[in-house]
């Protein structure tokens, strides 16, 4: 697994290179990152339904889960900034 925000930084960089350095581009990139990593949340939810311990899954995907949290934070900040215009 990649460490230090490399995964999410690559997403943002790729989208900016393709579509330009705009708030809307960054929002879209963060949302795409969340969509493409939703499988982890589904995996944890299914384990919970089956009565399994989700701690191993959380540990395995710890970095991505932290990056998902950061993505949601960035989306909120960018959307708030856009709505202030």
N, CA, C and O atoms as a CHARMM CRD file, in Angstrom:
* protein
*
  340
    1    1 UNK  N      0.83900  -1.18300   0.00000 PROA 1      0.00000
    2    1 UNK  CA     0.00000   0.00000   0.00000 PROA 1      0.00000
    3    1 UNK  C      0.88200   1.24500   0.00000 PROA 1      0.00000
    4    1 UNK  O      1.93100   1.27600   0.64400 PROA 1      0.00000
    5    2 UNK  N      0.45800   2.23700  -0.70700 PROA 2      0.00000
    6    2 UNK  CA     1.20200   3.49000  -0.76800 PROA 2      0.00000
    7    2 UNK  C      0.96300   4.30500   0.48300 PROA 2      0.00000
    8    2 UNK  O     -0.14200   4.30500   1.02700 PROA 2      0.00000
    9    3 UNK  N      1.98100   4.99300   0.94000 PROA 3      0.00000
   10    3 UNK  CA     1.89600   5.76000   2.17800 PROA 3      0.00000
   11    3 UNK  C      1.98100   7.25600   1.90700 PROA 3      0.00000
   12    3 UNK  O      2.33500   7.68200   0.80700 PROA 3      0.00000
   13    4 UNK  N      1.65500   8.03900   2.91500 PROA 4      0.00000
   14    4 UNK  CA     1.87700   9.47400   2.88800 PROA 4      0.00000
   15    4 UNK  C      1.00100  10.25400   1.93400 PROA 4      0.00000
   16    4 UNK  O      1.42200  11.30000   1.44100 PROA 4      0.00000
   17    5 UNK  N     -0.19800   9.78600   1.65700 PROA 5      0.00000
   18    5 UNK  CA    -1.10000  10.53900   0.80400 PROA 5      0.00000
   19    5 UNK  C     -0.80800  10.40500  -0.67800 PROA 5      0.00000
   20    5 UNK  O     -1.37500  11.13900  -1.48700 PROA 5      0.00000
   21    6 UNK  N      0.06300   9.48500  -1.04400 PROA 6      0.00000
   22    6 UNK  CA     0.43700   9.34400  -2.44700 PROA 6      0.00000
   23    6 UNK  C     -0.76700   8.98200  -3.30600 PROA 6      0.00000
   24    6 UNK  O     -0.91300   9.49800  -4.41400 PROA 6      0.00000
   25    7 UNK  N     -1.62000   8.11200  -2.81500 PROA 7      0.00000
   26    7 UNK  CA    -2.77300   7.66500  -3.59400 PROA 7      0.00000
   27    7 UNK  C     -3.65800   8.84500  -3.95600 PROA 7      0.00000
   28    7 UNK  O     -3.94200   9.06800  -5.13200 PROA 7      0.00000
   29    8 UNK  N     -4.09300   9.59600  -2.96800 PROA 8      0.00000
   30    8 UNK  CA    -5.01000  10.69600  -3.23400 PROA 8      0.00000
   31    8 UNK  C     -4.31400  11.82200  -3.99100 PROA 8      0.00000
   32    8 UNK  O     -4.93400  12.46400  -4.83900 PROA 8      0.00000
   33    9 UNK  N     -3.04700  12.07300  -3.70400 PROA 9      0.00000
   34    9 UNK  CA    -2.31500  13.11200  -4.42100 PROA 9      0.00000
   35    9 UNK  C     -2.21900  12.79100  -5.90700 PROA 9      0.00000
   36    9 UNK  O     -2.30400  13.69100  -6.74200 PROA 9      0.00000
   37   10 UNK  N     -2.04100  11.51700  -6.24500 PROA 10     0.00000
   38   10 UNK  CA    -2.00200  11.09900  -7.64500 PROA 10     0.00000
   39   10 UNK  C     -3.34400  11.36100  -8.32400 PROA 10     0.00000
   40   10 UNK  O     -3.38300  11.81500  -9.46700 PROA 10     0.00000
   41   11 UNK  N     -4.43900  11.07900  -7.62900 PROA 11     0.00000
   42   11 UNK  CA    -5.76700  11.34900  -8.18500 PROA 11     0.00000
   43   11 UNK  C     -5.90300  12.82500  -8.53300 PROA 11     0.00000
   44   11 UNK  O     -6.28400  13.18000  -9.64800 PROA 11     0.00000
   45   12 UNK  N     -5.59100  13.66600  -7.58000 PROA 12     0.00000
   46   12 UNK  CA    -5.73500  15.10600  -7.77800 PROA 12     0.00000
   47   12 UNK  C     -4.83300  15.57000  -8.91900 PROA 12     0.00000
   48   12 UNK  O     -5.26900  16.30700  -9.80300 PROA 12     0.00000
   49   13 UNK  N     -3.59800  15.14300  -8.89300 PROA 13     0.00000
   50   13 UNK  CA    -2.63800  15.53200  -9.92900 PROA 13     0.00000
   51   13 UNK  C     -3.11200  15.11200 -11.31900 PROA 13     0.00000
   52   13 UNK  O     -3.04100  15.90300 -12.25900 PROA 13     0.00000
   53   14 UNK  N     -3.58900  13.88800 -11.45800 PROA 14     0.00000
   54   14 UNK  CA    -4.06700  13.40200 -12.75300 PROA 14     0.00000
   55   14 UNK  C     -5.25000  14.22100 -13.26600 PROA 14     0.00000
   56   14 UNK  O     -5.29700  14.57400 -14.44400 PROA 14     0.00000
   57   15 UNK  N     -6.19500  14.52000 -12.39300 PROA 15     0.00000
   58   15 UNK  CA    -7.35800  15.29300 -12.81600 PROA 15     0.00000
   59   15 UNK  C     -6.97600  16.72700 -13.17900 PROA 15     0.00000
   60   15 UNK  O     -7.48500  17.27300 -14.15800 PROA 15     0.00000
   61   16 UNK  N     -6.09700  17.33200 -12.40800 PROA 16     0.00000
   62   16 UNK  CA    -5.65800  18.70400 -12.70200 PROA 16     0.00000
   63   16 UNK  C     -4.92000  18.73700 -14.03800 PROA 16     0.00000
   64   16 UNK  O     -5.12600  19.65000 -14.83800 PROA 16     0.00000
   65   17 UNK  N     -4.07100  17.75600 -14.28000 PROA 17     0.00000
   66   17 UNK  CA    -3.35200  17.70300 -15.55300 PROA 17     0.00000
   67   17 UNK  C     -4.30200  17.56400 -16.73700 PROA 17     0.00000
   68   17 UNK  O     -4.04600  18.11800 -17.80700 PROA 17     0.00000
   69   18 UNK  N     -5.39100  16.83100 -16.55400 PROA 18     0.00000
   70   18 UNK  CA    -6.35600  16.61800 -17.63300 PROA 18     0.00000
   71   18 UNK  C     -7.32200  17.78300 -17.80600 PROA 18     0.00000
   72   18 UNK  O     -7.62500  18.17700 -18.93200 PROA 18     0.00000
   73   19 UNK  N     -7.81000  18.33800 -16.68700 PROA 19     0.00000
   74   19 UNK  CA    -8.93800  19.26200 -16.76100 PROA 19     0.00000
   75   19 UNK  C     -8.65400  20.67100 -16.24800 PROA 19     0.00000
   76   19 UNK  O     -9.52500  21.53700 -16.31800 PROA 19     0.00000
   77   20 UNK  N     -7.45500  20.91000 -15.73800 PROA 20     0.00000
   78   20 UNK  CA    -7.10500  22.24400 -15.25700 PROA 20     0.00000
   79   20 UNK  C     -7.20500  22.35700 -13.74700 PROA 20     0.00000
   80   20 UNK  O     -7.87700  21.56600 -13.08500 PROA 20     0.00000
   81   21 UNK  N     -6.51800  23.36200 -13.22200 PROA 21     0.00000
   82   21 UNK  CA    -6.44000  23.55600 -11.77300 PROA 21     0.00000
   83   21 UNK  C     -7.59200  24.44100 -11.29500 PROA 21     0.00000
   84   21 UNK  O     -7.41400  25.62700 -11.01800 PROA 21     0.00000
   85   22 UNK  N     -8.76700  23.83800 -11.20700 PROA 22     0.00000
   86   22 UNK  CA    -9.97500  24.53800 -10.77100 PROA 22     0.00000
   87   22 UNK  C    -10.54100  23.84000  -9.54000 PROA 22     0.00000
   88   22 UNK  O    -10.31700  22.64900  -9.32800 PROA 22     0.00000
   89   23 UNK  N    -11.26800  24.58900  -8.74300 PROA 23     0.00000
   90   23 UNK  CA   -11.91100  23.99000  -7.56100 PROA 23     0.00000
   91   23 UNK  C    -12.84200  22.86200  -7.98000 PROA 23     0.00000
   92   23 UNK  O    -12.88600  21.81900  -7.32900 PROA 23     0.00000
   93   24 UNK  N    -13.58300  23.06300  -9.05900 PROA 24     0.00000
   94   24 UNK  CA   -14.52700  22.03600  -9.51400 PROA 24     0.00000
   95   24 UNK  C    -13.79300  20.75900  -9.93000 PROA 24     0.00000
   96   24 UNK  O    -14.30400  19.65800  -9.72600 PROA 24     0.00000
   97   25 UNK  N    -12.61200  20.90000 -10.50500 PROA 25     0.00000
   98   25 UNK  CA   -11.80800  19.73600 -10.88100 PROA 25     0.00000
   99   25 UNK  C    -11.37700  18.97500  -9.63500 PROA 25     0.00000
  100   25 UNK  O    -11.44600  17.74700  -9.58800 PROA 25     0.00000
  101   26 UNK  N    -10.93500  19.71200  -8.63700 PROA 26     0.00000
  102   26 UNK  CA   -10.49000  19.06600  -7.39700 PROA 26     0.00000
  103   26 UNK  C    -11.65300  18.37000  -6.70100 PROA 26     0.00000
  104   26 UNK  O    -11.50200  17.25000  -6.21300 PROA 26     0.00000
  105   27 UNK  N    -12.80600  19.02100  -6.65100 PROA 27     0.00000
  106   27 UNK  CA   -13.99100  18.40800  -6.03600 PROA 27     0.00000
  107   27 UNK  C    -14.31900  17.10000  -6.74400 PROA 27     0.00000
  108   27 UNK  O    -14.54300  16.07300  -6.10300 PROA 27     0.00000
  109   28 UNK  N    -14.34400  17.15000  -8.07100 PROA 28     0.00000
  110   28 UNK  CA   -14.64700  15.94900  -8.84600 PROA 28     0.00000
  111   28 UNK  C    -13.62400  14.84700  -8.56000 PROA 28     0.00000
  112   28 UNK  O    -13.99400  13.68500  -8.39500 PROA 28     0.00000
  113   29 UNK  N    -12.34400  15.21100  -8.50200 PROA 29     0.00000
  114   29 UNK  CA   -11.29300  14.22600  -8.25300 PROA 29     0.00000
  115   29 UNK  C    -11.45000  13.58200  -6.87300 PROA 29     0.00000
  116   29 UNK  O    -11.32700  12.36500  -6.72900 PROA 29     0.00000
  117   30 UNK  N    -11.72100  14.40100  -5.87200 PROA 30     0.00000
  118   30 UNK  CA   -11.92300  13.85400  -4.53200 PROA 30     0.00000
  119   30 UNK  C    -13.14200  12.93300  -4.50100 PROA 30     0.00000
  120   30 UNK  O    -13.10100  11.86800  -3.88600 PROA 30     0.00000
  121   31 UNK  N    -14.21300  13.33800  -5.15400 PROA 31     0.00000
  122   31 UNK  CA   -15.41700  12.49600  -5.17600 PROA 31     0.00000
  123   31 UNK  C    -15.15600  11.18800  -5.92300 PROA 31     0.00000
  124   31 UNK  O    -15.64700  10.13200  -5.52500 PROA 31     0.00000
  125   32 UNK  N    -14.39400  11.26100  -6.98500 PROA 32     0.00000
  126   32 UNK  CA   -14.04100  10.04800  -7.73000 PROA 32     0.00000
  127   32 UNK  C    -13.20500   9.11300  -6.86000 PROA 32     0.00000
  128   32 UNK  O    -13.40800   7.89900  -6.87200 PROA 32     0.00000
  129   33 UNK  N    -12.27600   9.67400  -6.11600 PROA 33     0.00000
  130   33 UNK  CA   -11.46800   8.87900  -5.18300 PROA 33     0.00000
  131   33 UNK  C    -12.37000   8.16500  -4.17700 PROA 33     0.00000
  132   33 UNK  O    -12.18600   6.97900  -3.90500 PROA 33     0.00000
  133   34 UNK  N    -13.34200   8.88700  -3.63000 PROA 34     0.00000
  134   34 UNK  CA   -14.27000   8.27300  -2.67800 PROA 34     0.00000
  135   34 UNK  C    -15.06100   7.14300  -3.33200 PROA 34     0.00000
  136   34 UNK  O    -15.22800   6.07400  -2.74600 PROA 34     0.00000
  137   35 UNK  N    -15.54300   7.38600  -4.54200 PROA 35     0.00000
  138   35 UNK  CA   -16.29800   6.34500  -5.25000 PROA 35     0.00000
  139   35 UNK  C    -15.44500   5.09600  -5.47800 PROA 35     0.00000
  140   35 UNK  O    -15.91000   3.97200  -5.28500 PROA 35     0.00000
  141   36 UNK  N    -14.22100   5.30000  -5.88000 PROA 36     0.00000
  142   36 UNK  CA   -13.36800   4.16700  -6.21000 PROA 36     0.00000
  143   36 UNK  C    -12.82900   3.43900  -4.98800 PROA 36     0.00000
  144   36 UNK  O    -12.26000   2.35500  -5.11600 PROA 36     0.00000
  145   37 UNK  N    -12.99800   4.01500  -3.81600 PROA 37     0.00000
  146   37 UNK  CA   -12.56400   3.33500  -2.59000 PROA 37     0.00000
  147   37 UNK  C    -13.74900   2.94500  -1.70600 PROA 37     0.00000
  148   37 UNK  O    -13.55300   2.48700  -0.58000 PROA 37     0.00000
  149   38 UNK  N    -14.96100   3.11900  -2.19600 PROA 38     0.00000
  150   38 UNK  CA   -16.15300   2.72000  -1.44600 PROA 38     0.00000
  151   38 UNK  C    -16.18000   1.22700  -1.14600 PROA 38     0.00000
  152   38 UNK  O    -16.82100   0.79800  -0.18700 PROA 38     0.00000
  153   39 UNK  N    -15.48400   0.43000  -1.96300 PROA 39     0.00000
  154   39 UNK  CA   -15.47800  -1.01700  -1.74000 PROA 39     0.00000
  155   39 UNK  C    -14.97700  -1.36600  -0.34100 PROA 39     0.00000
  156   39 UNK  O    -15.37600  -2.38300   0.22600 PROA 39     0.00000
  157   40 UNK  N    -14.10800  -0.52900   0.21400 PROA 40     0.00000
  158   40 UNK  CA   -13.57700  -0.79600   1.56200 PROA 40     0.00000
  159   40 UNK  C    -14.68900  -0.65400   2.59700 PROA 40     0.00000
  160   40 UNK  O    -14.80800  -1.47400   3.50700 PROA 40     0.00000
  161   41 UNK  N    -15.49000   0.37900   2.45300 PROA 41     0.00000
  162   41 UNK  CA   -16.60100   0.60900   3.36800 PROA 41     0.00000
  163   41 UNK  C    -17.61000  -0.52900   3.25000 PROA 41     0.00000
  164   41 UNK  O    -18.13000  -1.01600   4.25400 PROA 41     0.00000
  165   42 UNK  N    -17.87700  -0.94000   2.03600 PROA 42     0.00000
  166   42 UNK  CA   -18.80800  -2.05400   1.81100 PROA 42     0.00000
  167   42 UNK  C    -18.25800  -3.32900   2.44400 PROA 42     0.00000
  168   42 UNK  O    -18.99600  -4.08600   3.07500 PROA 42     0.00000
  169   43 UNK  N    -16.96800  -3.56100   2.27300 PROA 43     0.00000
  170   43 UNK  CA   -16.32900  -4.74000   2.85600 PROA 43     0.00000
  171   43 UNK  C    -16.46600  -4.73100   4.38100 PROA 43     0.00000
  172   43 UNK  O    -16.76300  -5.76200   4.98400 PROA 43     0.00000
  173   44 UNK  N    -16.25000  -3.56800   5.00100 PROA 44     0.00000
  174   44 UNK  CA   -16.37000  -3.46200   6.45800 PROA 44     0.00000
  175   44 UNK  C    -17.82200  -3.67200   6.89000 PROA 44     0.00000
  176   44 UNK  O    -18.08800  -4.35500   7.87900 PROA 44     0.00000
  177   45 UNK  N    -18.75100  -3.08600   6.15000 PROA 45     0.00000
  178   45 UNK  CA   -20.16800  -3.21200   6.48600 PROA 45     0.00000
  179   45 UNK  C    -20.61500  -4.67200   6.39400 PROA 45     0.00000
  180   45 UNK  O    -21.31500  -5.16900   7.27700 PROA 45     0.00000
  181   46 UNK  N    -20.21500  -5.34400   5.34200 PROA 46     0.00000
  182   46 UNK  CA   -20.58100  -6.75300   5.18200 PROA 46     0.00000
  183   46 UNK  C    -19.99000  -7.60700   6.30400 PROA 46     0.00000
  184   46 UNK  O    -20.64800  -8.51500   6.81200 PROA 46     0.00000
  185   47 UNK  N    -18.76500  -7.31600   6.68300 PROA 47     0.00000
  186   47 UNK  CA   -18.13900  -8.06400   7.77900 PROA 47     0.00000
  187   47 UNK  C    -18.92500  -7.84200   9.06700 PROA 47     0.00000
  188   47 UNK  O    -19.15300  -8.77800   9.83400 PROA 47     0.00000
  189   48 UNK  N    -19.33300  -6.60700   9.29600 PROA 48     0.00000
  190   48 UNK  CA   -20.11300  -6.28600  10.49300 PROA 48     0.00000
  191   48 UNK  C    -21.44000  -7.03700  10.49800 PROA 48     0.00000
  192   48 UNK  O    -21.85200  -7.57500  11.52600 PROA 48     0.00000
  193   49 UNK  N    -22.10200  -7.07000   9.35400 PROA 49     0.00000
  194   49 UNK  CA   -23.38300  -7.78600   9.24500 PROA 49     0.00000
  195   49 UNK  C    -23.20600  -9.26400   9.57000 PROA 49     0.00000
  196   49 UNK  O    -24.06100  -9.88500  10.20200 PROA 49     0.00000
  197   50 UNK  N    -22.08500  -9.80900   9.12700 PROA 50     0.00000
  198   50 UNK  CA   -21.80300 -11.22600   9.37600 PROA 50     0.00000
  199   50 UNK  C    -21.26200 -11.47800  10.78000 PROA 50     0.00000
  200   50 UNK  O    -20.94300 -12.61500  11.13000 PROA 50     0.00000
  201   51 UNK  N    -21.15800 -10.42400  11.58200 PROA 51     0.00000
  202   51 UNK  CA   -20.68100 -10.57300  12.95100 PROA 51     0.00000
  203   51 UNK  C    -19.17000 -10.72000  13.06400 PROA 51     0.00000
  204   51 UNK  O    -18.65400 -11.14700  14.09700 PROA 51     0.00000
  205   52 UNK  N    -18.46900 -10.36500  12.00100 PROA 52     0.00000
  206   52 UNK  CA   -17.01200 -10.47100  12.00100 PROA 52     0.00000
  207   52 UNK  C    -16.39100  -9.19500  12.56100 PROA 52     0.00000
  208   52 UNK  O    -17.01200  -8.13300  12.57300 PROA 52     0.00000
  209   53 UNK  N    -15.17500  -9.32600  13.01500 PROA 53     0.00000
  210   53 UNK  CA   -14.41000  -8.19400  13.53200 PROA 53     0.00000
  211   53 UNK  C    -13.90200  -7.37200  12.34700 PROA 53     0.00000
  212   53 UNK  O    -13.26600  -7.91800  11.44500 PROA 53     0.00000
  213   54 UNK  N    -14.17400  -6.06600  12.34000 PROA 54     0.00000
  214   54 UNK  CA   -13.71500  -5.22600  11.23200 PROA 54     0.00000
  215   54 UNK  C    -12.33700  -4.61700  11.49200 PROA 54     0.00000
  216   54 UNK  O    -11.78100  -3.95500  10.61600 PROA 54     0.00000
  217   55 UNK  N    -11.78800  -4.83400  12.67500 PROA 55     0.00000
  218   55 UNK  CA   -10.47700  -4.26200  13.00600 PROA 55     0.00000
  219   55 UNK  C     -9.38700  -4.65100  12.00000 PROA 55     0.00000
  220   55 UNK  O     -8.59200  -3.79200  11.61800 PROA 55     0.00000
  221   56 UNK  N     -9.32000  -5.91500  11.55700 PROA 56     0.00000
  222   56 UNK  CA    -8.28100  -6.26100  10.57700 PROA 56     0.00000
  223   56 UNK  C     -8.45400  -5.51600   9.23900 PROA 56     0.00000
  224   56 UNK  O     -7.47100  -5.14600   8.59700 PROA 56     0.00000
  225   57 UNK  N     -9.68400  -5.30900   8.83900 PROA 57     0.00000
  226   57 UNK  CA    -9.94500  -4.58100   7.58900 PROA 57     0.00000
  227   57 UNK  C     -9.52800  -3.12400   7.75800 PROA 57     0.00000
  228   57 UNK  O     -8.89000  -2.54200   6.88100 PROA 57     0.00000
  229   58 UNK  N     -9.90000  -2.54300   8.90100 PROA 58     0.00000
  230   58 UNK  CA    -9.52100  -1.14700   9.16700 PROA 58     0.00000
  231   58 UNK  C     -8.00700  -0.98500   9.19200 PROA 58     0.00000
  232   58 UNK  O     -7.47900   0.01300   8.70200 PROA 58     0.00000
  233   59 UNK  N     -7.31700  -1.95000   9.75300 PROA 59     0.00000
  234   59 UNK  CA    -5.85300  -1.88900   9.79700 PROA 59     0.00000
  235   59 UNK  C     -5.25800  -2.03000   8.39900 PROA 59     0.00000
  236   59 UNK  O     -4.33300  -1.30600   8.03100 PROA 59     0.00000
  237   60 UNK  N     -5.79800  -2.96900   7.62900 PROA 60     0.00000
  238   60 UNK  CA    -5.30300  -3.20100   6.26500 PROA 60     0.00000
  239   60 UNK  C     -5.44400  -1.95600   5.38500 PROA 60     0.00000
  240   60 UNK  O     -4.56600  -1.66300   4.57300 PROA 60     0.00000
  241   61 UNK  N     -6.55100  -1.22800   5.54800 PROA 61     0.00000
  242   61 UNK  CA    -6.84800  -0.06900   4.70100 PROA 61     0.00000
  243   61 UNK  C     -6.71900   1.25200   5.45000 PROA 61     0.00000
  244   61 UNK  O     -7.31500   2.25500   5.05700 PROA 61     0.00000
  245   62 UNK  N     -5.95100   1.25000   6.51600 PROA 62     0.00000
  246   62 UNK  CA    -5.82100   2.41700   7.38400 PROA 62     0.00000
  247   62 UNK  C     -5.46900   3.70000   6.61200 PROA 62     0.00000
  248   62 UNK  O     -6.10600   4.73600   6.80300 PROA 62     0.00000
  249   63 UNK  N     -4.48800   3.62700   5.76800 PROA 63     0.00000
  250   63 UNK  CA    -4.04000   4.80700   5.00700 PROA 63     0.00000
  251   63 UNK  C     -5.14300   5.32400   4.08300 PROA 63     0.00000
  252   63 UNK  O     -5.38800   6.52900   4.02400 PROA 63     0.00000
  253   64 UNK  N     -5.79600   4.43200   3.37600 PROA 64     0.00000
  254   64 UNK  CA    -6.86500   4.85600   2.46700 PROA 64     0.00000
  255   64 UNK  C     -8.03200   5.43500   3.25100 PROA 64     0.00000
  256   64 UNK  O     -8.63000   6.42100   2.82000 PROA 64     0.00000
  257   65 UNK  N     -8.36900   4.84600   4.39000 PROA 65     0.00000
  258   65 UNK  CA    -9.45200   5.38300   5.21100 PROA 65     0.00000
  259   65 UNK  C     -9.13600   6.79300   5.69000 PROA 65     0.00000
  260   65 UNK  O    -10.02200   7.64600   5.73100 PROA 65     0.00000
  261   66 UNK  N     -7.89000   7.04300   6.05000 PROA 66     0.00000
  262   66 UNK  CA    -7.49000   8.39000   6.46200 PROA 66     0.00000
  263   66 UNK  C     -7.57400   9.35400   5.27200 PROA 66     0.00000
  264   66 UNK  O     -7.97500  10.50700   5.42800 PROA 66     0.00000
  265   67 UNK  N     -7.20000   8.87900   4.10200 PROA 67     0.00000
  266   67 UNK  CA    -7.26400   9.71700   2.91700 PROA 67     0.00000
  267   67 UNK  C     -8.71300   9.99900   2.50900 PROA 67     0.00000
  268   67 UNK  O     -9.01400  11.07000   1.98100 PROA 67     0.00000
  269   68 UNK  N     -9.60100   9.04500   2.75200 PROA 68     0.00000
  270   68 UNK  CA   -11.02800   9.27800   2.49000 PROA 68     0.00000
  271   68 UNK  C    -11.53900  10.39900   3.40200 PROA 68     0.00000
  272   68 UNK  O    -12.30200  11.26300   2.97100 PROA 68     0.00000
  273   69 UNK  N    -11.11100  10.37000   4.65300 PROA 69     0.00000
  274   69 UNK  CA   -11.49700  11.41900   5.59100 PROA 69     0.00000
  275   69 UNK  C    -11.00000  12.78500   5.10000 PROA 69     0.00000
  276   69 UNK  O    -11.73000  13.77600   5.14400 PROA 69     0.00000
  277   70 UNK  N     -9.76500  12.81900   4.64000 PROA 70     0.00000
  278   70 UNK  CA    -9.19100  14.05700   4.11200 PROA 70     0.00000
  279   70 UNK  C     -9.93800  14.51400   2.85400 PROA 70     0.00000
  280   70 UNK  O    -10.16500  15.70900   2.66500 PROA 70     0.00000
  281   71 UNK  N    -10.31400  13.57400   2.00500 PROA 71     0.00000
  282   71 UNK  CA   -11.05600  13.90800   0.78600 PROA 71     0.00000
  283   71 UNK  C    -12.39300  14.56200   1.13100 PROA 71     0.00000
  284   71 UNK  O    -12.77300  15.56000   0.52000 PROA 71     0.00000
  285   72 UNK  N    -13.10200  14.00400   2.10300 PROA 72     0.00000
  286   72 UNK  CA   -14.39100  14.59500   2.50900 PROA 72     0.00000
  287   72 UNK  C    -14.18000  16.00300   3.05600 PROA 72     0.00000
  288   72 UNK  O    -14.96600  16.90700   2.77200 PROA 72     0.00000
  289   73 UNK  N    -13.12800  16.18600   3.83500 PROA 73     0.00000
  290   73 UNK  CA   -12.81100  17.50600   4.39000 PROA 73     0.00000
  291   73 UNK  C    -12.52400  18.50800   3.26200 PROA 73     0.00000
  292   73 UNK  O    -13.02900  19.63000   3.27800 PROA 73     0.00000
  293   74 UNK  N    -11.72300  18.09700   2.30200 PROA 74     0.00000
  294   74 UNK  CA   -11.37200  18.97700   1.18800 PROA 74     0.00000
  295   74 UNK  C    -12.59400  19.32200   0.33900 PROA 74     0.00000
  296   74 UNK  O    -12.75100  20.46400  -0.09300 PROA 74     0.00000
  297   75 UNK  N    -13.45000  18.34400   0.10300 PROA 75     0.00000
  298   75 UNK  CA   -14.67700  18.60000  -0.65600 PROA 75     0.00000
  299   75 UNK  C    -15.50400  19.66100   0.04900 PROA 75     0.00000
  300   75 UNK  O    -15.95800  20.61600  -0.58200 PROA 75     0.00000
  301   76 UNK  N    -15.70400  19.50300   1.35100 PROA 76     0.00000
  302   76 UNK  CA   -16.49700  20.47000   2.11600 PROA 76     0.00000
  303   76 UNK  C    -15.88900  21.86400   2.03700 PROA 76     0.00000
  304   76 UNK  O    -16.60600  22.84300   1.82800 PROA 76     0.00000
  305   77 UNK  N    -14.57200  21.96200   2.20400 PROA 77     0.00000
  306   77 UNK  CA   -13.91100  23.26600   2.14800 PROA 77     0.00000
  307   77 UNK  C    -14.02200  23.89700   0.76500 PROA 77     0.00000
  308   77 UNK  O    -14.30800  25.08900   0.64400 PROA 77     0.00000
  309   78 UNK  N    -13.79600  23.09900  -0.28200 PROA 78     0.00000
  310   78 UNK  CA   -13.87000  23.62500  -1.64300 PROA 78     0.00000
  311   78 UNK  C    -15.29700  24.05500  -1.99600 PROA 78     0.00000
  312   78 UNK  O    -15.50300  25.10700  -2.60000 PROA 78     0.00000
  313   79 UNK  N    -16.27700  23.23100  -1.61500 PROA 79     0.00000
  314   79 UNK  CA   -17.68100  23.58300  -1.90000 PROA 79     0.00000
  315   79 UNK  C    -18.10000  24.82600  -1.12700 PROA 79     0.00000
  316   79 UNK  O    -18.83700  25.66300  -1.64700 PROA 79     0.00000
  317   80 UNK  N    -17.63500  24.94800   0.10300 PROA 80     0.00000
  318   80 UNK  CA   -17.93800  26.14100   0.89800 PROA 80     0.00000
  319   80 UNK  C    -17.32800  27.37900   0.25000 PROA 80     0.00000
  320   80 UNK  O    -17.96500  28.43000   0.17700 PROA 80     0.00000
  321   81 UNK  N    -16.09800  27.24700  -0.21400 PROA 81     0.00000
  322   81 UNK  CA   -15.40900  28.35200  -0.89200 PROA 81     0.00000
  323   81 UNK  C    -16.15800  28.75200  -2.16200 PROA 81     0.00000
  324   81 UNK  O    -16.32200  29.94100  -2.43700 PROA 81     0.00000
  325   82 UNK  N    -16.60900  27.77500  -2.92900 PROA 82     0.00000
  326   82 UNK  CA   -17.34300  28.06400  -4.17100 PROA 82     0.00000
  327   82 UNK  C    -18.68200  28.75600  -3.88500 PROA 82     0.00000
  328   82 UNK  O    -19.09200  29.65800  -4.61500 PROA 82     0.00000
  329   83 UNK  N    -19.34400  28.32900  -2.83200 PROA 83     0.00000
  330   83 UNK  CA   -20.65400  28.89800  -2.52100 PROA 83     0.00000
  331   83 UNK  C    -20.56200  30.30000  -1.97100 PROA 83     0.00000
  332   83 UNK  O    -21.56700  31.00800  -1.90600 PROA 83     0.00000
  333   84 UNK  N    -19.37100  30.71300  -1.57400 PROA 84     0.00000
  334   84 UNK  CA   -19.22200  32.07200  -1.03000 PROA 84     0.00000
  335   84 UNK  C    -19.09800  33.12700  -2.12900 PROA 84     0.00000
  336   84 UNK  O    -19.08400  34.32500  -1.84600 PROA 84     0.00000
  337   85 UNK  N    -19.00800  32.68200  -3.37900 PROA 85     0.00000
  338   85 UNK  CA   -18.91200  33.63700  -4.49300 PROA 85     0.00000
  339   85 UNK  C    -20.27500  34.07800  -4.95000 PROA 85     0.00000
  340   85 UNK  O    -20.38500  34.88000  -5.87700 PROA 85     0.00000
